[in-house]
């Protein structure tokens, strides 16, 4: 058989195989058998080196013509098979447009209640002109205690209450912050008054039971200027409680207390009517006027500047508002719990639309 008749037979055989391919997988097998490295057309091209010089050009052109015809037939058959497969899917996969929309990942996912409450608090305080300030979770002993006027013998500085790391070469000790108050210190050191910030974040203490965990969340507030007084503090806290618990009025009780970093200091209770349980008082936060020593430690003149600070646990606020009985469930990674208490990603808290609507 001559070379030309051999190529013609090869071409006819390949075109017949292409036409007989019933699906895309079968067609791809024909393509590999014809055009692959070890395919029949590639084998014909390999014969060029064995032919006399005067025959190579004509044989090479003939092989390329076969290759082009086969490639064109493959593309045409592929398009036909794809069109047939699409038509079959359209005929068999029908959509009932009367069915309700199936929830996707956005609807099934849930925002953790603590994250939702944090957003609620930020929304409320932002409406009063507060900005969010942040700081590191690992602090020095001086920033966490010393500059806050907490004496060396204070129980909070003992190892049974605080997670300490090793001592650094300069003698300072690193620890996991026990409150977000160091953020207030960093803010007062880095800028001049007026200051109006809130400092939310994770904090750590050696404690664990139904209402305490080794890691929990706090939000603290700080206002420093030349004229701020306790009346402003009480107004801010009252407006926050009314907005957060979404009530028109809230009963508040300020009890004298003691914190090293404020003077005078108070603990604040609210009437349980705010959460639908009248007749009881609920402690929600501590507050007071910033101690002059704290201002001095941050390079501010206490004869010129004054201000107030407050702090509350986000986890406790979440438990009170949404009726969650056990703090430990917040960190249990139980999807059933999260589906029950969690929030949709579309439930963005706004004062206009309602914080928890």
VOPAGU-2260 file (C-alpha; in pm, 1 decimal, decimal comma):
REM VOPAGU-2260
SITE   aa  ch    i         X         Y         Z
SITE  UNK   A    0       0,0       0,0       0,0
SITE  UNK   A    1     139,7     344,5     -95,6
SITE  UNK   A    2     190,7     621,9     155,5
SITE  UNK   A    3     -98,5     827,9      12,6
SITE  UNK   A    4    -344,0     539,4      23,6
SITE  UNK   A    5    -231,5     456,8     377,8
SITE  UNK   A    6    -301,1     814,3     490,5
SITE  UNK   A    7    -638,8     811,0     316,0
SITE  UNK   A    8    -735,6     492,3     497,9
SITE  UNK   A    9    -616,6     640,9     828,3
SITE  UNK   A   10    -820,3     955,6     765,9
SITE  UNK   A   11   -1136,7     763,5     684,4
SITE  UNK   A   12   -1096,1     541,9     988,9
SITE  UNK   A   13   -1044,5     835,4    1225,7
SITE  UNK   A   14   -1336,9    1032,0    1080,4
SITE  UNK   A   15   -1556,3     725,7    1121,8
SITE  UNK   A   16   -1445,4     686,9    1484,5
SITE  UNK   A   17   -1520,0    1055,3    1549,6
SITE  UNK   A   18   -1866,3    1026,2    1398,1
SITE  UNK   A   19   -1935,2     714,3    1606,2
SITE  UNK   A   20   -1832,1     876,4    1940,8
SITE  UNK   A   21   -2144,2     872,6    2156,8
SITE  UNK   A   22   -2028,3    1110,9    2429,5
SITE  UNK   A   23   -1752,2    1354,3    2518,9
SITE  UNK   A   24   -1548,1    1091,0    2700,4
SITE  UNK   A   25   -1549,6     862,5    2393,1
SITE  UNK   A   26   -1460,9    1155,0    2168,5
SITE  UNK   A   27   -1165,1    1246,6    2389,3
SITE  UNK   A   28   -1039,5     887,5    2365,6
SITE  UNK   A   29   -1044,9     916,4    1982,4
SITE  UNK   A   30    -856,7    1247,5    2004,5
SITE  UNK   A   31    -581,5    1095,2    2219,4
SITE  UNK   A   32    -556,5     788,7    1987,8
SITE  UNK   A   33    -514,1    1016,5    1687,2
SITE  UNK   A   34    -328,5    1327,6    1806,4
SITE  UNK   A   35    -161,8    1216,9    2129,6
SITE  UNK   A   36     212,7    1165,4    2162,4
SITE  UNK   A   37     166,8     800,0    2075,9
SITE  UNK   A   38    -131,1     855,4    1844,2
SITE  UNK   A   39    -162,9     729,6    1487,5
SITE  UNK   A   40    -107,6    1070,1    1323,0
SITE  UNK   A   41     192,2    1137,3    1546,5
SITE  UNK   A   42     329,5     797,7    1435,6
SITE  UNK   A   43     295,5     900,9    1069,6
SITE  UNK   A   44     483,5    1225,0    1139,5
SITE  UNK   A   45     762,5    1022,1    1297,6
SITE  UNK   A   46     818,5     845,9     960,8
SITE  UNK   A   47     949,9    1167,0     802,5
SITE  UNK   A   48    1301,5    1097,8     923,5
SITE  UNK   A   49    1308,8     766,1     741,5
SITE  UNK   A   50    1202,6     901,1     400,2
SITE  UNK   A   51    1432,2    1031,0     123,9
SITE  UNK   A   52    1473,0    1407,4     125,1
SITE  UNK   A   53    1272,9    1459,3    -195,4
SITE  UNK   A   54     964,9    1279,8     -45,4
SITE  UNK   A   55     956,9    1447,1     294,7
SITE  UNK   A   56     790,1    1770,7     189,7
SITE  UNK   A   57     500,0    1607,3       9,2
SITE  UNK   A   58     447,3    1344,7     280,4
SITE  UNK   A   59     461,9    1605,2     556,8
SITE  UNK   A   60     200,3    1820,3     381,5
SITE  UNK   A   61     -26,0    1518,5     337,7
SITE  UNK   A   62       0,0    1423,4     705,1
SITE  UNK   A   63     -75,1    1781,5     811,7
SITE  UNK   A   64    -385,1    1785,4     590,4
SITE  UNK   A   65    -509,6    1469,0     758,5
SITE  UNK   A   66    -431,6    1620,5    1098,8
SITE  UNK   A   67    -625,1    1937,9    1016,3
SITE  UNK   A   68    -928,5    1744,0     890,5
SITE  UNK   A   69    -928,8    1524,0    1199,3
SITE  UNK   A   70    -893,0    1826,2    1432,4
SITE  UNK   A   71   -1178,7    2004,8    1255,3
SITE  UNK   A   72   -1395,7    1694,0    1277,8
SITE  UNK   A   73   -1316,9    1663,8    1649,8
SITE  UNK   A   74   -1420,4    2022,7    1717,2
SITE  UNK   A   75   -1741,4    1986,2    1517,9
SITE  UNK   A   76   -1833,9    1660,4    1690,5
SITE  UNK   A   77   -1750,4    1811,2    2034,0
SITE  UNK   A   78   -1979,6    2107,5    1968,7
SITE  UNK   A   79   -2258,6    1872,5    1858,7
SITE  UNK   A   80   -2220,5    1649,6    2164,6
SITE  UNK   A   81   -2213,5    1948,7    2402,7
SITE  UNK   A   82   -2525,7    2090,6    2240,8
SITE  UNK   A   83   -2700,9    1755,4    2271,9
SITE  UNK   A   84   -2596,7    1722,3    2638,2
SITE  UNK   A   85   -2727,2    2072,5    2714,0
SITE  UNK   A   86   -3056,0    2000,5    2539,8
SITE  UNK   A   87   -3091,6    1681,2    2742,2
SITE  UNK   A   88   -3027,6    1869,4    3069,0
SITE  UNK   A   89   -3276,0    2139,4    2976,3
SITE  UNK   A   90   -3535,2    1873,9    2901,7
SITE  UNK   A   91   -3478,3    1678,6    3223,1
SITE  UNK   A   92   -3380,4    1948,6    3476,8
SITE  UNK   A   93   -3681,1    2171,7    3512,3
SITE  UNK   A   94   -3718,5    2437,6    3783,3
SITE  UNK   A   95   -4047,3    2492,6    3960,8
SITE  UNK   A   96   -4054,0    2869,8    3997,7
SITE  UNK   A   97   -4345,2    2844,7    4239,8
SITE  UNK   A   98   -4126,9    2680,2    4506,7
SITE  UNK   A   99   -3993,4    2903,6    4787,3
SITE  UNK   A  100   -3632,1    3013,1    4758,4
SITE  UNK   A  101   -3396,9    2765,8    4921,9
SITE  UNK   A  102   -3173,5    2924,4    5186,1
SITE  UNK   A  103   -2808,9    2940,8    5087,3
SITE  UNK   A  104   -2494,2    2963,1    5302,2
SITE  UNK   A  105   -2563,3    3328,4    5380,1
SITE  UNK   A  106   -2900,6    3241,6    5532,4
SITE  UNK   A  107   -2780,9    2929,4    5713,4
SITE  UNK   A  108   -2472,3    3086,5    5873,3
SITE  UNK   A  109   -2501,8    3249,2    6215,1
SITE  UNK   A  110   -2333,8    3540,7    6389,4
SITE  UNK   A  111   -2227,4    3457,5    6746,2
SITE  UNK   A  112   -2438,8    3641,7    7006,5
SITE  UNK   A  113   -2131,0    3808,5    7157,0
SITE  UNK   A  114   -2029,0    3942,1    6815,1
SITE  UNK   A  115   -2382,1    4071,8    6764,4
SITE  UNK   A  116   -2385,6    4244,0    7104,7
SITE  UNK   A  117   -2047,0    4401,3    7030,6
SITE  UNK   A  118   -2189,5    4548,1    6710,4
SITE  UNK   A  119   -2493,1    4671,5    6903,4
SITE  UNK   A  120   -2270,3    4846,5    7159,6
SITE  UNK   A  121   -2054,7    5004,5    6890,3
SITE  UNK   A  122   -2366,0    5131,1    6713,8
SITE  UNK   A  123   -2497,0    5290,8    7034,1
SITE  UNK   A  124   -2173,3    5453,8    7144,1
SITE  UNK   A  125   -2091,5    5570,0    6791,3
SITE  UNK   A  126   -2417,2    5767,8    6799,5
SITE  UNK   A  127   -2278,3    5947,8    7107,2
SITE  UNK   A  128   -1951,5    6034,7    6933,0
SITE  UNK   A  129   -1730,8    5754,9    7066,6
SITE  UNK   A  130   -1468,4    5591,2    6845,5
SITE  UNK   A  131   -1333,7    5236,5    6875,7
SITE  UNK   A  132    -976,8    5189,7    7005,5
SITE  UNK   A  133    -786,0    4862,1    7016,2
SITE  UNK   A  134    -469,2    4725,5    7175,1
SITE  UNK   A  135    -267,7    4402,6    7209,8
SITE  UNK   A  136    -385,7    4104,5    7412,1
SITE  UNK   A  137     -34,0    4061,6    7558,9
SITE  UNK   A  138      62,0    4352,7    7782,6
SITE  UNK   A  139     330,5    4446,0    8031,2
SITE  UNK   A  140     268,3    4442,5    8403,9
SITE  UNK   A  141     320,3    4818,3    8407,6
SITE  UNK   A  142      58,7    4891,6    8139,0
SITE  UNK   A  143    -196,4    4648,0    8280,1
SITE  UNK   A  144    -155,4    4742,1    8646,2
SITE  UNK   A  145     109,2    5003,4    8728,3
SITE  UNK   A  146     -12,7    5296,0    8522,6
SITE  UNK   A  147    -369,0    5222,8    8636,4
SITE  UNK   A  148    -273,3    5303,1    8996,9
SITE  UNK   A  149    -306,6    4937,7    9103,5
SITE  UNK   A  150     -61,8    4874,6    9392,6
SITE  UNK   A  151     192,5    4591,3    9385,2
SITE  UNK   A  152      16,1    4402,8    9665,6
SITE  UNK   A  153    -326,2    4413,1    9499,2
SITE  UNK   A  154    -486,1    4063,8    9467,2
SITE  UNK   A  155    -544,1    4114,7    9094,7
SITE  UNK   A  156    -167,2    4116,3    9041,8
SITE  UNK   A  157    -121,5    3772,7    9195,1
SITE  UNK   A  158     -66,8    3461,4    8983,8
SITE  UNK   A  159    -388,7    3302,1    9105,0
SITE  UNK   A  160    -578,9    3571,3    8915,6
SITE  UNK   A  161    -355,9    3662,6    8619,5
SITE  UNK   A  162    -187,5    3465,8    8339,6
SITE  UNK   A  163     179,8    3567,9    8347,2
SITE  UNK   A  164     457,3    3494,1    8100,2
SITE  UNK   A  165     828,4    3503,3    8181,6
SITE  UNK   A  166    1021,5    3805,9    8298,6
SITE  UNK   A  167    1197,0    4006,6    8025,4
SITE  UNK   A  168    1565,7    4114,2    8045,3
SITE  UNK   A  169    1461,2    4464,3    8156,3
SITE  UNK   A  170    1277,4    4315,1    8455,3
SITE  UNK   A  171     926,0    4376,1    8324,2
SITE  UNK   A  172     673,5    4093,7    8310,6
SITE  UNK   A  173     443,1    4008,4    8024,0
SITE  UNK   A  174      88,3    3888,2    8082,8
SITE  UNK   A  175    -244,9    3832,6    7915,6
SITE  UNK   A  176    -437,9    4151,4    7981,6
SITE  UNK   A  177    -699,6    4119,2    8253,3
SITE  UNK   A  178    -907,6    4410,9    8119,4
SITE  UNK   A  179    -903,5    4643,8    7819,8
SITE  UNK   A  180    -797,2    4936,9    8039,0
SITE  UNK   A  181    -441,4    4932,4    7890,3
SITE  UNK   A  182    -605,2    5052,4    7568,3
SITE  UNK   A  183    -717,2    5361,7    7760,4
SITE  UNK   A  184    -359,5    5413,5    7883,4
SITE  UNK   A  185    -217,6    5380,0    7532,8
SITE  UNK   A  186    -475,5    5625,0    7400,9
SITE  UNK   A  187    -400,3    5887,8    7666,3
SITE  UNK   A  188     -26,6    5849,3    7603,9
SITE  UNK   A  189     -59,3    5882,5    7227,3
SITE  UNK   A  190    -295,4    6179,0    7193,9
SITE  UNK   A  191    -409,0    6489,9    7371,8
SITE  UNK   A  192    -763,2    6545,7    7497,2
SITE  UNK   A  193   -1046,4    6568,0    7412,2
SITE  UNK   A  194   -1071,3    6187,2    7409,3
SITE  UNK   A  195   -1387,6    5984,4    7367,5
SITE  UNK   A  196   -1328,1    5614,3    7301,6
SITE  UNK   A  197   -1461,2    5268,1    7367,7
SITE  UNK   A  198   -1221,0    4974,0    7396,5
SITE  UNK   A  199   -1377,9    4632,7    7324,3
SITE  UNK   A  200   -1179,6    4309,9    7321,4
SITE  UNK   A  201   -1085,1    3975,9    7473,8
SITE  UNK   A  202    -951,2    3963,8    7830,1
SITE  UNK   A  203    -813,8    3679,0    8041,8
SITE  UNK   A  204    -832,6    3576,0    8408,2
SITE  UNK   A  205    -774,1    3255,1    8603,3
SITE  UNK   A  206   -1137,6    3177,8    8669,6
SITE  UNK   A  207   -1385,2    2920,0    8540,5
SITE  UNK   A  208   -1743,2    2834,8    8643,6
SITE  UNK   A  209   -2099,2    2885,8    8521,3
SITE  UNK   A  210   -2059,3    3264,2    8507,7
SITE  UNK   A  211   -1681,4    3295,5    8456,2
SITE  UNK   A  212   -1444,3    3171,1    8186,2
SITE  UNK   A  213   -1064,6    3207,6    8151,4
SITE  UNK   A  214   -1120,9    3418,8    7840,6
SITE  UNK   A  215   -1413,1    3657,5    7806,6
SITE  UNK   A  216   -1502,2    3988,7    7645,6
SITE  UNK   A  217   -1516,9    4340,1    7782,7
SITE  UNK   A  218   -1600,6    4682,8    7654,6
SITE  UNK   A  219   -1468,9    4988,7    7834,5
SITE  UNK   A  220   -1524,6    5357,0    7773,7
SITE  UNK   A  221   -1313,7    5664,8    7840,3
SITE  UNK   A  222   -1387,8    6036,2    7813,0
SITE  UNK   A  223   -1120,9    6295,2    7893,0
SITE  UNK   A  224   -1153,0    6670,7    7849,0
SITE  UNK   A  225   -1152,6    6989,1    8059,5
SITE  UNK   A  226   -1519,1    7001,4    8162,8
SITE  UNK   A  227   -1653,3    6643,1    8182,0
SITE  UNK   A  228   -1821,5    6557,7    8512,6
SITE  UNK   A  229   -2018,8    6274,8    8671,8
SITE  UNK   A  230   -2347,7    6401,5    8533,4
SITE  UNK   A  231   -2217,7    6329,7    8185,1
SITE  UNK   A  232   -2118,1    5979,1    8294,5
SITE  UNK   A  233   -2463,2    5902,1    8432,5
SITE  UNK   A  234   -2632,3    6035,6    8119,0
SITE  UNK   A  235   -2411,3    5825,3    7886,8
SITE  UNK   A  236   -2480,5    5507,9    8085,4
SITE  UNK   A  237   -2854,1    5574,0    8106,8
SITE  UNK   A  238   -2881,9    5639,0    7732,4
SITE  UNK   A  239   -2677,5    5328,5    7660,4
SITE  UNK   A  240   -2898,9    5106,0    7876,1
SITE  UNK   A  241   -3219,8    5241,2    7722,5
SITE  UNK   A  242   -3088,4    5185,6    7370,0
SITE  UNK   A  243   -2930,0    4846,3    7440,7
SITE  UNK   A  244   -3229,1    4692,3    7618,3
SITE  UNK   A  245   -3463,5    4876,0    7379,9
SITE  UNK   A  246   -3685,1    5032,2    7643,8
SITE  UNK   A  247   -3815,7    5387,2    7686,1
SITE  UNK   A  248   -3717,4    5412,8    8051,8
SITE  UNK   A  249   -3471,5    5227,2    8272,8
SITE  UNK   A  250   -3423,7    5235,5    8649,5
SITE  UNK   A  251   -3059,4    5274,0    8750,7
SITE  UNK   A  252   -2889,5    5254,9    9088,0
SITE  UNK   A  253   -2535,6    5385,7    9144,4
SITE  UNK   A  254   -2362,8    5226,8    9445,2
SITE  UNK   A  255   -2041,2    5357,9    9595,3
SITE  UNK   A  256   -1748,7    5122,3    9534,7
SITE  UNK   A  257   -1371,1    5128,7    9502,3
SITE  UNK   A  258   -1146,8    5082,3    9199,4
SITE  UNK   A  259    -780,8    5190,8    9209,2
SITE  UNK   A  260    -809,6    5372,7    8876,4
SITE  UNK   A  261   -1121,5    5582,3    8947,9
SITE  UNK   A  262   -1218,9    5818,9    9227,2
SITE  UNK   A  263   -1502,6    5832,3    9310,6
SITE  UNK   A  264   -1599,8    5483,9    9193,3
SITE  UNK   A  265   -1942,2    5330,8    9148,3
SITE  UNK   A  266   -2107,9    5005,7    9055,7
SITE  UNK   A  267   -2424,4    5034,5    8849,5
SITE  UNK   A  268   -2738,9    4825,2    8880,2
SITE  UNK   A  269   -3043,0    4841,0    8654,4
SITE  UNK   A  270   -3399,1    4743,9    8732,1
SITE  UNK   A  271   -3476,1    4399,7    8590,1
SITE  UNK   A  272   -3785,5    4547,1    8427,4
SITE  UNK   A  273   -3553,1    4619,8    8134,3
SITE  UNK   A  274   -3534,7    4245,7    8059,1
SITE  UNK   A  275   -3891,1    4163,0    8158,9
SITE  UNK   A  276   -3821,7    4055,0    8517,6
SITE  UNK   A  277   -3952,1    4327,9    8749,3
SITE  UNK   A  278   -3872,6    4347,7    9118,3
SITE  UNK   A  279   -3498,1    4280,2    9106,9
SITE  UNK   A  280   -3175,3    4470,4    9050,4
SITE  UNK   A  281   -2903,8    4350,3    8810,3
SITE  UNK   A  282   -2541,8    4460,1    8837,3
SITE  UNK   A  283   -2410,7    4540,3    8488,4
SITE  UNK   A  284   -2095,9    4754,9    8512,9
SITE  UNK   A  285   -1843,3    4954,6    8711,5
SITE  UNK   A  286   -1751,0    5316,5    8650,6
SITE  UNK   A  287   -1611,0    5633,0    8801,6
SITE  UNK   A  288   -1409,6    5950,1    8748,8
SITE  UNK   A  289   -1055,6    5881,2    8627,3
SITE  UNK   A  290    -809,3    5894,3    8920,5
SITE  UNK   A  291    -566,6    6189,4    8906,9
SITE  UNK   A  292    -273,2    5947,0    8943,6
SITE  UNK   A  293    -376,8    5770,0    8622,9
SITE  UNK   A  294    -381,1    6102,0    8439,8
SITE  UNK   A  295     -34,5    6185,5    8573,0
SITE  UNK   A  296      97,1    5843,6    8471,3
SITE  UNK   A  297     -14,5    5916,9    8114,7
SITE  UNK   A  298     142,7    6262,5    8102,2
SITE  UNK   A  299    -179,5    6460,1    8149,6
SITE  UNK   A  300    -223,7    6742,8    8400,4
SITE  UNK   A  301    -505,3    6646,2    8645,8
SITE  UNK   A  302    -549,6    7014,4    8733,7
SITE  UNK   A  303    -646,2    7080,4    8371,1
SITE  UNK   A  304    -806,3    6756,6    8254,9
SITE  UNK   A  305   -1062,1    6523,5    8405,1
SITE  UNK   A  306   -1287,4    6251,7    8276,2
SITE  UNK   A  307   -1475,2    5931,7    8340,8
SITE  UNK   A  308   -1435,3    5564,5    8258,5
SITE  UNK   A  309   -1663,5    5262,5    8265,2
SITE  UNK   A  310   -1634,8    4893,6    8189,0
SITE  UNK   A  311   -1873,5    4604,1    8141,9
SITE  UNK   A  312   -1863,8    4241,9    8030,7
SITE  UNK   A  313   -2001,7    4180,0    7684,0
SITE  UNK   A  314   -2072,8    3817,6    7770,5
SITE  UNK   A  315   -2280,9    3918,1    8072,9
SITE  UNK   A  316   -2473,5    4174,2    7868,5
SITE  UNK   A  317   -2544,1    3904,1    7611,1
SITE  UNK   A  318   -2670,7    3663,7    7878,7
SITE  UNK   A  319   -2899,6    3927,5    8028,1
SITE  UNK   A  320   -3049,8    4054,0    7703,8
SITE  UNK   A  321   -3100,4    3723,7    7525,9
SITE  UNK   A  322   -3173,6    3495,3    7822,0
SITE  UNK   A  323   -2868,5    3269,3    7791,9
SITE  UNK   A  324   -2825,5    3078,7    8121,8
SITE  UNK   A  325   -2469,7    2939,9    8099,4
SITE  UNK   A  326   -2160,8    3135,0    7996,4
SITE  UNK   A  327   -1964,3    2819,3    7913,7
SITE  UNK   A  328   -2191,6    2746,4    7617,1
SITE  UNK   A  329   -2050,2    3058,8    7446,5
SITE  UNK   A  330   -1725,4    2870,5    7384,0
SITE  UNK   A  331   -1855,1    2514,0    7340,0
SITE  UNK   A  332   -1858,5    2526,2    6955,2
SITE  UNK   A  333   -2202,8    2360,9    6952,1
SITE  UNK   A  334   -2373,1    2432,6    6617,6
SITE  UNK   A  335   -2714,6    2350,6    6763,2
SITE  UNK   A  336   -2668,0    2620,2    7027,1
SITE  UNK   A  337   -2541,3    2867,7    6767,4
SITE  UNK   A  338   -2836,9    2802,0    6537,0
SITE  UNK   A  339   -3070,9    2871,2    6829,9
SITE  UNK   A  340   -2906,2    3182,8    6976,3
SITE  UNK   A  341   -2713,5    3308,0    6671,4
SITE  UNK   A  342   -2809,0    3589,9    6436,4
SITE  UNK   A  343   -2845,2    3604,9    6060,5
SITE  UNK   A  344   -2565,9    3783,2    5874,5
SITE  UNK   A  345   -2833,6    4024,7    5753,8
SITE  UNK   A  346   -2935,3    4121,4    6109,7
SITE  UNK   A  347   -2712,0    4429,1    6117,3
SITE  UNK   A  348   -2795,2    4629,9    6432,4
SITE  UNK   A  349   -2902,1    4988,9    6373,0
SITE  UNK   A  350   -3065,1    5239,4    6603,4
SITE  UNK   A  351   -3312,1    5334,9    6334,3
SITE  UNK   A  352   -3418,8    4983,4    6242,0
SITE  UNK   A  353   -3387,8    4828,1    6585,0
SITE  UNK   A  354   -3082,9    4665,7    6738,8
SITE  UNK   A  355   -3224,5    4313,3    6754,8
SITE  UNK   A  356   -3518,0    4332,1    6513,7
